[in-house]
Amino acid sequence: MNMKIKLGMLLCAIASLVYSSCNKDKELSHTEVSEVSNLYLPKDDAFVKLGTGSETFEWEMARAADNGLVMYEVVFDKADGDFSNPLYRLPSDGNGMQRNLTVTHARLNQIAEMAGIAAMETGTVLWSVVSSKGINAQRAVAIHKLHLERPMGFSTLPSELYITGDASEGGSDVGNALAFKQIANGEFEIYTKLGNGSYSFLDGRNENAQVYSINTDGIIVEGGSSEHSGEKIYRIKLNFNNASVQMTEINELALWFAPDDTFWFTIPYTGNGTWEVQNVDVVFKQESWGRDERYKFRFKVIDGGEEKEEWYGSRNTDNNRPTSTTQASYWFMVPVTNDRWNNSFKFDGDVDNKKAHVKVIFNREVEAYTHSVTVAN
C-alpha cells in the first residue's frame, strides 16, 4: 500500500470520527433542560401540622432544548443537607410529567421521621425540584424550607400484629404469639386473657420483629413491655395512626332467648378469643302460631371504669331458620341494640328439645366474628 493511499485512509478515518462526534453532540443537545427557576408552593418557611390531609407542591416550568416534555422530581433533604444524597425522592404527578405534586400527610410524616423529627415535635426539611429528560438532570437553584409538626402515632404502620409475653395466653415463646385482627389501616383488635407478668406486641411472629408496648401514659411506644396483674379477659384495640390504646374488660358473655326475655346461660371463655359451652338444653317456646327460637348475645364489659352492655346479633332484622345448606355468613355476629326481637338469630330446627354446644369465635382465624350451635352427640 503506497503512501498516498495510507494518507487517504487516515484522513477518512479522522473525518468519520469528527462526523460521529458532531452527531453525538447534536443528539445529546436534545436532552438538555434548564433548571427550575422558582418554587411556588408550599411557600418558603411554610408550616404544616400533619394530620390526615395532603399538601400540593408547585413550581415554574423548565425548558427543554428540543422544546419537548420535561420530567420532574421533588427531592427532600434534612435541614442541613445539600441534596448530594437526598433524603427522599418523588416523581411529580402524571408520572413525572406535571409541574405539581400532591403529597399526603402520611408520606410527609414518613419523611419527617427520616429527617429525625420525633412524634409530636416540629422540625424542618428542605425541598427542591430536579428537571431532566431522563439524563442531564438539573436541580433547581431555589430551595424551600418546610416546617413539619408530626402528630402522635407512627409514620410506618404495621401490617400485622401479635401479643406475646408471660402475661399473654401464648406465653413468652414468640412462635405461640396470638394474632390481632386488623380492623382498618393501622388499627388492630384482639380478644384475649392477660395474667400476671409482662406483655408486649410484635409486628411479626419472629425474633426480629419490631416490638411495641403501652407506656405509663397509656399510649403505644416502640420497644419495652407492659405489666399486668391478676387474670382478666380484654378486648384490646391499638391504633398506630394516633398511638391510642383502648382496653375493655370482658366480664361475661351470655345467650339471651327473646321469647322468654331471659338469659339462658353464660358462656365461659376458653382462650384465643373463643367462648364455648357444651351440653346445654335448647327448648323453643311454644306459641299459638308455632315454636319461637330467636336469640342474641350480650357481653357485660367495663369500659373507662363504667359497667356497660354490648349486644351482638344478626345483620338481618329478621331471619328464617338456618339449615345445613345455609351460608356461613348467617352466623356472623355484629353489634346490635337490645331490642327484644329485631336482629335476632334463629336456631336450626334440629336443635329443638336437644342438648347443644354453643361456640362464639372472636379472633383472626375466622372471616368475621361468628358463632355456631351444634347438636351434642
TAKA-V814978 format. One record per backbone hydrogen bond with DSSP energy under -1.0 kcal/mol. NH is the residue of the N-H (numbers start at 1). CO is the residue of the C=O. E is the energy in kcal/mol with one decimal. If there is no record, write none. Layout:
# TAKA-V814978
nh = (NH,NH)
co = (CO,CO)
e = (E,E)
This chain:
# TAKA-V814978
nh = (6,7,8,9,10,11,12,13,14,15,16,17,18,19,20,21,22,23,24,25,26,27,28,29,30,31,34,40,41,45,46,48,50,55,57,58,59,60,65,67,71,72,73,74,75,76,77,81,87,88,90,92,93,96,98,101,103,105,108,109,110,111,112,113,114,115,116,117,121,123,125,126,127,128,130,131,132,133,138,140,144,146,147,148,149,150,154,162,163,164,165,167,168,176,177,178,180,181,183,184,187,188,189,190,192,194,195,197,199,200,201,202,203,206,209,212,213,215,218,220,221,223,226,228,232,234,235,236,237,238,239,240,244,246,248,249,250,251,252,254,255,256,257,258,261,262,264,267,270,275,276,277,280,282,285,287,292,295,296,297,298,299,300,301,302,303,306,308,310,312,313,314,326,330,331,332,333,334,336,343,344,345,347,351,352,353,354,354,356,357,358,359,360,361,362,370,372,374,376)
co = (2,3,4,5,6,7,8,9,10,11,12,13,14,15,16,17,18,19,20,21,22,23,24,25,27,28,63,58,58,145,43,147,149,103,101,41,99,38,32,64,132,96,130,90,128,88,126,78,76,76,74,72,100,92,93,57,55,53,104,105,106,107,108,109,110,111,113,112,118,148,146,77,144,75,73,138,71,135,131,129,127,125,46,123,48,121,240,202,178,200,171,198,165,173,174,163,161,189,187,187,184,238,181,236,234,232,167,228,226,164,212,162,210,204,206,201,221,219,215,243,213,211,199,197,194,192,248,190,246,188,244,186,239,237,235,302,233,300,300,298,265,296,262,294,257,257,255,253,274,360,268,358,356,354,292,290,285,345,256,312,254,310,252,308,249,306,303,301,299,297,334,343,323,327,328,329,369,313,311,317,341,295,293,348,349,282,282,351,280,374,277,372,275,370,273,361,359,357,355)
e = (-2.0,-2.3,-2.1,-2.4,-2.1,-2.1,-2.1,-2.2,-2.4,-2.4,-2.4,-2.3,-2.5,-2.4,-2.6,-2.8,-2.2,-2.4,-2.4,-2.5,-2.3,-2.7,-3.1,-1.7,-1.1,-1.9,-2.6,-2.2,-1.3,-1.5,-1.7,-2.8,-2.2,-2.9,-3.1,-2.4,-1.4,-2.9,-2.9,-2.0,-3.2,-2.6,-1.9,-3.0,-2.2,-2.7,-2.1,-2.0,-2.1,-1.5,-2.3,-1.8,-2.5,-2.2,-2.2,-2.1,-2.9,-2.7,-2.2,-2.4,-1.5,-2.2,-2.7,-2.1,-2.3,-1.6,-1.8,-2.5,-1.8,-2.2,-2.4,-2.9,-2.3,-2.0,-3.1,-3.0,-2.0,-1.5,-3.2,-2.9,-2.3,-2.8,-3.1,-2.8,-2.6,-2.6,-2.5,-2.3,-2.2,-2.4,-1.6,-2.5,-1.7,-2.1,-1.7,-1.3,-3.0,-3.4,-1.8,-1.3,-2.2,-2.6,-2.2,-1.7,-2.4,-2.8,-2.7,-2.4,-2.3,-2.2,-2.7,-2.2,-1.4,-1.3,-1.4,-2.6,-2.3,-2.6,-2.0,-2.3,-2.6,-3.5,-3.1,-2.7,-2.1,-3.4,-2.5,-3.0,-2.8,-2.2,-2.4,-3.1,-1.2,-2.3,-2.5,-1.9,-3.0,-2.9,-1.4,-2.2,-2.5,-2.5,-3.1,-1.6,-1.2,-1.5,-2.0,-3.3,-3.1,-2.5,-2.3,-2.4,-2.4,-2.5,-2.2,-3.9,-3.3,-1.8,-2.1,-2.4,-2.3,-3.3,-2.5,-2.6,-2.2,-2.7,-1.5,-2.8,-2.5,-2.6,-2.5,-2.6,-1.4,-1.9,-1.5,-1.3,-3.1,-2.2,-2.4,-1.9,-1.1,-2.9,-1.4,-1.9,-1.1,-1.8,-1.2,-1.7,-2.6,-3.1,-2.6,-2.4,-3.0,-2.7,-3.6,-2.1,-2.4,-2.3,-2.9)
